[in-house]
Structure formats: structure tokens, C-alpha cells
Amino acid sequence: MKKTLGNIYLTLVLIFMYAPIATLMILSFNASKSRSHFGGFTLGWYIGLLENEEVMAAFRTTLVLAFLSAVIATVLGTAACTGMVFMKKRSRSIIMGITNIPMLNADIVTGVSLMLLFIACRATMGFTTVLLAHISFNIPYVILSVMPRYRELKMSTYEAALDLGATPVYAFFKVVIPDLMGAILSGFLMSFTMSLDDFIITHFTQGPGFDTLSTKIYSEVKKGINPEIYALSTIMFLTILVLLFLVNYRPGSKRPDGEIHVRTRKEVVVSSGKRGTV
């Protein structure tokens, strides 16, 4: 009985969350502009969206912005994790608490704070300010993704590479980074998704004439709801959905016989180009 009630409750929650999105997706294929009457199936709104130069320019800007902010945040976040690993436990806990603040802080507070900072620095609002803002709120997500994996690493493999003659930098990139790659990729995809989806912080840090998809949709909706916005929102939702599946997908490295293959310390060191006995 409890299991049945739990399934019913879960179903109702999912319907409540996704019914509006499903309605929007259906309307994006509606030949009629009416929201209460379905005039037949059409792809006209998607074709019109592709022919809309302003929207496509905002789309390209959004992709470039999301990619750059995700790459820079991933590099800085991974470097921060590397530094925190060698800190004392108390200092590491304090730094982790500080990095969690941007994720817990309200977006509107972060957006207004960054806007005031850029104004105080007399920075010209535009692509650069939005990029810096996105990097600032993406770094904590990278740290949150990479740090748990860092704690699970066996540093004995890294030390073995050093004993066999590898330099610290060479051993780091050939031994440590490959073990962290799954977490780093997850942090990158999460950062890309957050940047792609952000509106509030972008709204406060953008300049005149600069638009991302989220801000463009907001400005278009104020003029009146165009079915092309339904099509654009559907594409954004599906894109983020695919990215989230990729973030949570953890393929295992398997041998041809189906068994999971875990490289030994000797295999790791030898594959790095430094031969020896461990």
C-alpha cells in the first residue's frame, strides 16, 4: 500500500513539474497562434526561428559564452581543488564553506552585487562582464564535482611516478588528471548547463545591445507572445535535458569479456612513459 501511494505521489509531482513544459512543447507545433485551439501540426515556427537573425545571434552568443565560461571555470576550479587537497583539514573546510556561498546565495543578490562591482570598476557592460559573472558562479559547481573525486584518489600512484623519475608536473598530468577526468567533465557540463540557462545574473551584468537566449526571450515576451518563443524554449529545454543526462552518465571502462578493468599502479606509471618496477 505504501509503495502504491508513493508511486501515485511521485506521478503527481512529475505531472505538476512537467505538464507546463509539455504544454509549451505541444504549442510549438501548433499551426494556430491560439493557445486554446490546436490548428494542426506544423514546423513553421521552428523554420521562422531559424530565419530570425536576432534570435540566432543571441543563440551563437549564448553558446560561445557558455563554452568559454565553462572551460575557464573548469580550469580554475580544478586548480583550486588541487590547492585545497594539500591544505590542513580546518583550512580546507573553511575554503569549502566559502565556495559554497555562491550556490546558496540568491541569484538576484549575486547579480546586483556583480553589477555594482563592475560599475565601481568603471567596466563597460557587455560580453566581458557577463563572462566574468558566469565564471564566478560556475567555479563552485566545478569544485563541488571535482573535490569528492580528489579525496578518493590514491596519492601512492602519483608518488610512485615520482619515484620512477617523472617530474611533478608530468606525473600530475599523466597520473592524476586521467583519474579526475570523469569528475572534471561532469563539472564542465554542469557549468555549461548553468551558463546556458542563466537569466538573472546575465540580466544585471549585460550591456545595451547584448543578448543571450534567456534575456532575448524575456524581451520578446514583453512585446507579446510569439509561437517562435515556444519553439526556442523547447530547443533550450531539450538541450539542457541532454546535457544533464550526459552529466549523470557514468560509463565504466570494461574489458572485452565484460569485466571492469582497473589499471594497476604499474600499468599507470609505465603508460606514462616512465618504465620501472613498482
C-alpha positions as a Markdown table, in Angstrom:
| # | Residue | x | y | z |
|---|---|---|---|---|
| 1 | Met | 0.0 | 0.0 | 0.0 |
| 2 | Lys | 2.8 | 2.4 | 0.9 |
| 3 | Lys | 4.6 | 1.7 | -2.4 |
| 4 | Thr | 1.4 | 2.4 | -4.4 |
| 5 | Leu | 0.8 | 5.7 | -2.6 |
| 6 | Gly | 4.4 | 6.6 | -3.1 |
| 7 | Asn | 4.2 | 5.9 | -6.8 |
| 8 | Ile | 1.0 | 8.0 | -7.0 |
| 9 | Tyr | 2.6 | 10.9 | -5.2 |
| 10 | Leu | 5.7 | 10.7 | -7.4 |
| 11 | Thr | 3.5 | 10.7 | -10.5 |
| 12 | Leu | 1.5 | 13.7 | -9.3 |
| 13 | Val | 4.8 | 15.6 | -8.6 |
| 14 | Leu | 6.2 | 14.9 | -12.0 |
| 15 | Ile | 2.9 | 15.9 | -13.7 |
| 16 | Phe | 2.9 | 19.2 | -11.7 |
| 17 | Met | 6.5 | 19.9 | -12.7 |
| 18 | Tyr | 6.5 | 18.9 | -16.4 |
| 19 | Ala | 2.9 | 19.5 | -17.5 |
| 20 | Pro | 3.5 | 23.2 | -18.3 |
| 21 | Ile | 6.7 | 22.3 | -20.3 |
| 22 | Ala | 4.8 | 19.6 | -22.2 |
| 23 | Thr | 2.1 | 22.1 | -23.0 |
| 24 | Leu | 4.7 | 24.6 | -24.3 |
| 25 | Met | 6.3 | 21.9 | -26.5 |
| 26 | Ile | 2.9 | 21.0 | -27.9 |
| 27 | Leu | 2.1 | 24.6 | -28.7 |
| 28 | Ser | 5.4 | 24.9 | -30.5 |
| 29 | Phe | 4.0 | 22.6 | -33.2 |
| 30 | Asn | 0.6 | 24.3 | -33.3 |
| 31 | Ala | -0.2 | 25.9 | -36.7 |
| 32 | Ser | -2.5 | 28.3 | -34.9 |
| 33 | Lys | -1.4 | 31.2 | -32.7 |
| 34 | Ser | -4.2 | 30.5 | -30.4 |
| 35 | Arg | -3.2 | 28.8 | -27.1 |
| 36 | Ser | -6.7 | 27.3 | -26.7 |
| 37 | His | -7.1 | 25.8 | -30.1 |
| 38 | Phe | -4.9 | 23.3 | -31.9 |
| 39 | Gly | -4.9 | 24.2 | -35.6 |
| 40 | Gly | -2.8 | 21.3 | -36.9 |
| 41 | Phe | 0.8 | 20.2 | -36.8 |
| 42 | Thr | 3.5 | 22.5 | -38.3 |
| 43 | Leu | 7.2 | 23.1 | -38.2 |
| 44 | Gly | 6.7 | 26.7 | -39.4 |
| 45 | Trp | 7.6 | 28.2 | -36.0 |
| 46 | Tyr | 10.9 | 26.4 | -36.0 |
| 47 | Ile | 11.7 | 27.4 | -39.5 |
| 48 | Gly | 10.8 | 31.0 | -38.7 |
| 49 | Leu | 13.0 | 30.8 | -35.6 |
| 50 | Leu | 16.0 | 29.8 | -37.8 |
| 51 | Glu | 15.3 | 32.7 | -40.1 |
| 52 | Asn | 15.2 | 35.2 | -37.2 |
| 53 | Glu | 18.7 | 36.8 | -37.3 |
| 54 | Glu | 18.4 | 38.5 | -33.9 |
| 55 | Val | 17.5 | 35.2 | -32.1 |
| 56 | Met | 20.2 | 33.3 | -33.9 |
| 57 | Ala | 22.8 | 35.9 | -33.0 |
| 58 | Ala | 21.7 | 35.6 | -29.4 |
| 59 | Phe | 21.9 | 31.8 | -29.7 |
| 60 | Arg | 25.5 | 32.0 | -31.0 |
| 61 | Thr | 26.4 | 34.4 | -28.2 |
| 62 | Thr | 24.9 | 32.1 | -25.6 |
| 63 | Leu | 26.9 | 29.1 | -26.9 |
| 64 | Val | 30.2 | 31.0 | -27.0 |
| 65 | Leu | 29.6 | 32.5 | -23.6 |
| 66 | Ala | 28.6 | 29.1 | -22.1 |
| 67 | Phe | 31.6 | 27.3 | -23.6 |
| 68 | Leu | 34.2 | 29.9 | -22.6 |
| 69 | Ser | 32.9 | 30.3 | -19.0 |
| 70 | Ala | 32.7 | 26.5 | -18.6 |
| 71 | Val | 36.3 | 26.0 | -19.8 |
| 72 | Ile | 37.8 | 28.7 | -17.7 |
| 73 | Ala | 35.7 | 27.8 | -14.6 |
| 74 | Thr | 36.7 | 24.1 | -15.0 |
| 75 | Val | 40.4 | 25.0 | -15.2 |
| 76 | Leu | 40.2 | 27.4 | -12.2 |
| 77 | Gly | 38.0 | 25.0 | -10.2 |
| 78 | Thr | 40.3 | 22.0 | -10.8 |
| 79 | Ala | 43.3 | 24.1 | -9.8 |
| 80 | Ala | 41.5 | 25.3 | -6.6 |
| 81 | Cys | 40.8 | 21.6 | -5.7 |
| 82 | Thr | 44.5 | 20.8 | -6.2 |
| 83 | Gly | 45.5 | 23.5 | -3.8 |
| 84 | Met | 42.8 | 22.6 | -1.2 |
| 85 | Val | 43.9 | 18.9 | -1.1 |
| 86 | Phe | 47.3 | 20.0 | 0.4 |
| 87 | Met | 45.7 | 22.3 | 3.0 |
| 88 | Lys | 45.1 | 21.4 | 6.6 |
| 89 | Lys | 41.6 | 19.9 | 7.3 |
| 90 | Arg | 40.4 | 23.1 | 9.1 |
| 91 | Ser | 41.6 | 25.4 | 6.4 |
| 92 | Arg | 40.1 | 23.2 | 3.7 |
| 93 | Ser | 36.7 | 23.2 | 5.5 |
| 94 | Ile | 36.7 | 27.0 | 5.7 |
| 95 | Ile | 37.5 | 27.4 | 2.0 |
| 96 | Met | 34.9 | 24.8 | 1.0 |
| 97 | Gly | 32.3 | 26.7 | 3.0 |
| 98 | Ile | 33.2 | 29.9 | 1.3 |
| 99 | Thr | 33.0 | 28.3 | -2.2 |
| 100 | Asn | 29.5 | 27.0 | -1.3 |
| 101 | Ile | 28.2 | 30.5 | -0.6 |
| 102 | Pro | 27.6 | 31.5 | -4.2 |
| 103 | Met | 25.5 | 28.3 | -4.8 |
| 104 | Leu | 23.3 | 29.1 | -1.7 |
| 105 | Asn | 23.1 | 32.8 | -2.3 |
| 106 | Ala | 20.1 | 34.2 | -4.2 |
| 107 | Asp | 20.8 | 34.9 | -7.9 |
| 108 | Ile | 19.4 | 38.4 | -7.6 |
| 109 | Val | 21.8 | 39.2 | -4.8 |
| 110 | Thr | 24.7 | 37.9 | -6.8 |
| 111 | Gly | 23.6 | 39.7 | -9.9 |
| 112 | Val | 23.2 | 43.1 | -8.2 |
| 113 | Ser | 26.5 | 42.7 | -6.4 |
| 114 | Leu | 28.4 | 42.0 | -9.6 |
| 115 | Met | 26.7 | 44.9 | -11.3 |
| 116 | Leu | 27.7 | 47.2 | -8.5 |
| 117 | Leu | 31.3 | 45.9 | -8.6 |
| 118 | Phe | 31.6 | 46.4 | -12.4 |
| 119 | Ile | 30.1 | 49.9 | -12.1 |
| 120 | Ala | 32.6 | 50.7 | -9.3 |
| 121 | Cys | 35.4 | 49.4 | -11.5 |
| 122 | Arg | 34.0 | 51.5 | -14.4 |
| 123 | Ala | 33.9 | 48.5 | -16.6 |
| 124 | Thr | 31.9 | 48.6 | -19.8 |
| 125 | Met | 29.0 | 46.3 | -19.6 |
| 126 | Gly | 28.9 | 43.7 | -22.3 |
| 127 | Phe | 30.3 | 40.3 | -23.2 |
| 128 | Thr | 33.3 | 40.6 | -20.9 |
| 129 | Thr | 31.3 | 41.4 | -17.7 |
| 130 | Val | 28.8 | 38.7 | -18.4 |
| 131 | Leu | 31.7 | 36.2 | -19.0 |
| 132 | Leu | 33.3 | 37.1 | -15.7 |
| 133 | Ala | 30.0 | 36.8 | -13.9 |
| 134 | His | 29.3 | 33.4 | -15.3 |
| 135 | Ile | 32.8 | 32.2 | -14.4 |
| 136 | Ser | 32.3 | 33.4 | -10.8 |
| 137 | Phe | 29.1 | 31.3 | -10.3 |
| 138 | Asn | 30.4 | 28.3 | -12.2 |
| 139 | Ile | 33.6 | 27.7 | -10.2 |
| 140 | Pro | 31.8 | 26.4 | -7.1 |
| 141 | Tyr | 30.0 | 23.8 | -9.2 |
| 142 | Val | 33.3 | 22.6 | -10.6 |
| 143 | Ile | 34.8 | 22.4 | -7.1 |
| 144 | Leu | 31.7 | 20.5 | -5.9 |
| 145 | Ser | 32.1 | 18.0 | -8.7 |
| 146 | Val | 35.9 | 17.5 | -8.6 |
| 147 | Met | 36.7 | 17.7 | -4.9 |
| 148 | Pro | 34.9 | 14.4 | -3.8 |
| 149 | Arg | 36.8 | 12.5 | -6.6 |
| 150 | Tyr | 40.1 | 14.1 | -5.5 |
| 151 | Arg | 39.6 | 12.8 | -2.0 |
| 152 | Glu | 39.2 | 9.3 | -3.3 |
| 153 | Leu | 42.5 | 9.3 | -5.2 |
| 154 | Lys | 45.3 | 7.2 | -4.0 |
| 155 | Met | 48.3 | 9.5 | -4.0 |
| 156 | Ser | 50.6 | 6.5 | -3.8 |
| 157 | Thr | 50.3 | 6.2 | -7.6 |
| 158 | Tyr | 51.4 | 9.8 | -8.0 |
| 159 | Glu | 54.3 | 9.2 | -5.6 |
| 160 | Ala | 55.3 | 6.0 | -7.5 |
| 161 | Ala | 55.5 | 8.0 | -10.7 |
| 162 | Leu | 57.8 | 10.5 | -8.9 |
| 163 | Asp | 60.0 | 7.6 | -7.6 |
| 164 | Leu | 60.4 | 6.4 | -11.2 |
| 165 | Gly | 61.8 | 9.7 | -12.3 |
| 166 | Ala | 58.7 | 11.6 | -13.5 |
| 167 | Thr | 58.6 | 15.3 | -12.8 |
| 168 | Pro | 55.8 | 16.6 | -10.5 |
| 169 | Val | 54.1 | 18.4 | -13.5 |
| 170 | Tyr | 54.5 | 15.3 | -15.8 |
| 171 | Ala | 53.1 | 13.0 | -13.1 |
| 172 | Phe | 50.2 | 15.3 | -12.4 |
| 173 | Phe | 49.0 | 15.4 | -16.0 |
| 174 | Lys | 49.7 | 11.7 | -16.7 |
| 175 | Val | 48.6 | 10.1 | -13.5 |
| 176 | Val | 46.3 | 12.5 | -11.5 |
| 177 | Ile | 44.4 | 14.2 | -14.3 |
| 178 | Pro | 43.3 | 10.9 | -16.1 |
| 179 | Asp | 41.8 | 9.7 | -12.8 |
| 180 | Leu | 40.0 | 13.0 | -12.3 |
| 181 | Met | 38.8 | 13.3 | -15.9 |
| 182 | Gly | 35.3 | 12.0 | -15.2 |
| 183 | Ala | 34.7 | 14.5 | -12.4 |
| 184 | Ile | 36.3 | 17.3 | -14.5 |
| 185 | Leu | 34.0 | 16.5 | -17.4 |
| 186 | Ser | 31.0 | 16.5 | -15.1 |
| 187 | Gly | 32.0 | 19.9 | -13.7 |
| 188 | Phe | 32.4 | 21.2 | -17.3 |
| 189 | Leu | 29.0 | 20.0 | -18.4 |
| 190 | Met | 27.3 | 21.3 | -15.2 |
| 191 | Ser | 29.0 | 24.7 | -15.7 |
| 192 | Phe | 28.0 | 24.8 | -19.4 |
| 193 | Thr | 24.4 | 24.0 | -18.4 |
| 194 | Met | 24.2 | 26.6 | -15.7 |
| 195 | Ser | 25.7 | 29.3 | -18.0 |
| 196 | Leu | 23.3 | 28.3 | -20.8 |
| 197 | Asp | 20.3 | 28.6 | -18.5 |
| 198 | Asp | 21.2 | 31.7 | -16.5 |
| 199 | Phe | 18.9 | 34.8 | -16.8 |
| 200 | Ile | 19.0 | 36.9 | -13.6 |
| 201 | Ile | 22.8 | 37.4 | -13.3 |
| 202 | Thr | 23.1 | 37.9 | -17.0 |
| 203 | His | 20.3 | 40.5 | -16.9 |
| 204 | Phe | 22.1 | 42.6 | -14.3 |
| 205 | Thr | 25.6 | 42.4 | -15.9 |
| 206 | Gln | 24.8 | 42.7 | -19.6 |
| 207 | Gly | 25.1 | 46.0 | -21.5 |
| 208 | Pro | 22.9 | 47.6 | -24.1 |
| 209 | Gly | 22.8 | 45.7 | -27.4 |
| 210 | Phe | 24.0 | 42.4 | -25.8 |
| 211 | Asp | 21.6 | 39.5 | -25.5 |
| 212 | Thr | 21.7 | 35.8 | -24.6 |
| 213 | Leu | 18.8 | 33.5 | -25.3 |
| 214 | Ser | 17.3 | 33.9 | -21.9 |
| 215 | Thr | 17.4 | 37.7 | -22.0 |
| 216 | Lys | 16.2 | 37.7 | -25.6 |
| 217 | Ile | 13.2 | 35.5 | -24.7 |
| 218 | Tyr | 12.4 | 37.9 | -21.8 |
| 219 | Ser | 12.4 | 41.0 | -24.1 |
| 220 | Glu | 10.4 | 39.2 | -26.8 |
| 221 | Val | 7.7 | 38.1 | -24.3 |
| 222 | Lys | 7.2 | 41.7 | -23.1 |
| 223 | Lys | 6.3 | 42.6 | -26.7 |
| 224 | Gly | 3.8 | 39.8 | -26.9 |
| 225 | Ile | 4.0 | 36.0 | -27.0 |
| 226 | Asn | 5.2 | 34.8 | -30.4 |
| 227 | Pro | 5.0 | 31.0 | -31.1 |
| 228 | Glu | 8.6 | 31.2 | -32.2 |
| 229 | Ile | 9.4 | 31.6 | -28.5 |
| 230 | Tyr | 7.7 | 28.3 | -27.8 |
| 231 | Ala | 10.0 | 26.7 | -30.3 |
| 232 | Leu | 13.1 | 28.4 | -28.9 |
| 233 | Ser | 12.1 | 27.3 | -25.3 |
| 234 | Thr | 11.6 | 23.8 | -26.5 |
| 235 | Ile | 15.0 | 23.6 | -28.0 |
| 236 | Met | 16.6 | 25.1 | -24.8 |
| 237 | Phe | 14.8 | 22.5 | -22.6 |
| 238 | Leu | 15.8 | 19.6 | -24.8 |
| 239 | Thr | 19.4 | 20.8 | -24.9 |
| 240 | Ile | 19.7 | 21.1 | -21.2 |
| 241 | Leu | 17.9 | 17.8 | -20.7 |
| 242 | Val | 20.6 | 16.1 | -22.9 |
| 243 | Leu | 23.4 | 17.8 | -21.1 |
| 244 | Leu | 22.0 | 16.7 | -17.7 |
| 245 | Phe | 21.9 | 13.1 | -18.9 |
| 246 | Leu | 25.5 | 13.4 | -20.0 |
| 247 | Val | 26.5 | 14.8 | -16.6 |
| 248 | Asn | 24.9 | 11.9 | -14.8 |
| 249 | Tyr | 26.1 | 9.2 | -17.2 |
| 250 | Arg | 29.0 | 7.3 | -15.8 |
| 251 | Pro | 30.2 | 4.7 | -18.2 |
| 252 | Gly | 32.6 | 2.1 | -16.8 |
| 253 | Ser | 35.8 | 1.1 | -18.6 |
| 254 | Lys | 35.3 | -2.5 | -19.5 |
| 255 | Arg | 37.3 | -5.3 | -20.9 |
| 256 | Pro | 36.1 | -7.2 | -23.9 |
| 257 | Asp | 34.9 | -10.0 | -21.6 |
| 258 | Gly | 32.6 | -7.6 | -19.8 |
| 259 | Glu | 34.7 | -7.3 | -16.6 |
| 260 | Ile | 35.5 | -3.8 | -15.3 |
| 261 | His | 39.2 | -3.1 | -15.9 |
| 262 | Val | 41.1 | -1.2 | -13.1 |
| 263 | Arg | 44.6 | -0.2 | -14.1 |
| 264 | Thr | 47.3 | -1.2 | -11.6 |
| 265 | Arg | 49.8 | 1.3 | -10.4 |
| 266 | Lys | 52.5 | -0.3 | -12.6 |
| 267 | Glu | 50.3 | 0.0 | -15.7 |
| 268 | Val | 49.6 | 3.7 | -15.0 |
| 269 | Val | 53.3 | 4.5 | -14.5 |
| 270 | Val | 54.5 | 2.5 | -17.5 |
| 271 | Ser | 51.8 | 4.0 | -19.7 |
| 272 | Ser | 53.1 | 7.5 | -18.7 |
| 273 | Gly | 56.3 | 6.7 | -20.5 |
| 274 | Lys | 58.5 | 6.1 | -17.4 |
| 275 | Arg | 59.4 | 2.4 | -17.0 |
| 276 | Gly | 60.3 | 0.8 | -13.8 |
| 277 | Thr | 59.2 | -1.6 | -11.1 |
| 278 | Val | 56.6 | -0.8 | -8.5 |
